[in-house]
Amino acid sequence: MDSVKAFQTLADDVASEIRDECFPTAEQPQTFLTGTVTSKTPYRVDTLIEDDELTLRAKVRDSKMELRFEDPRYLTQGIRKYFNPL
C-alpha cells in the first residue's frame, strides 16, 4: 500500500502543476482513474461493484479486478475496501 500511496501523491502533484501552469483560468476538470489489480487467489464469481461513496466502479473476473474511480483520491481506500491479494 505504500507504493500506491506514493503514486497517488505524485499523481495529484503532477496534475495540480499541469493544471496551474497550463490552464490557470480553467475550472476544475473532471478526472478519473482506471487500473487493474491481480490476486493470486481467483474469485469464484464474476462480480460488479458500484460504490458511490468512493466514486468506484469495479468489475471482478477470475483473479483480476478492474477499477475505475471518478475521484482518484479514493484509490487507496477503494483497494483496501474491495481487494484482498491473499
Secondary structure as UniProt FT lines:
FT   HELIX           2..22
FT   TURN            24..25
FT   STRAND          33..38
FT   STRAND          47..51
FT   TURN            52..55
FT   STRAND          56..61
FT   TURN            62..63
FT   STRAND          64..69
FT   HELIX           72..74
FT   HELIX           75..82
//
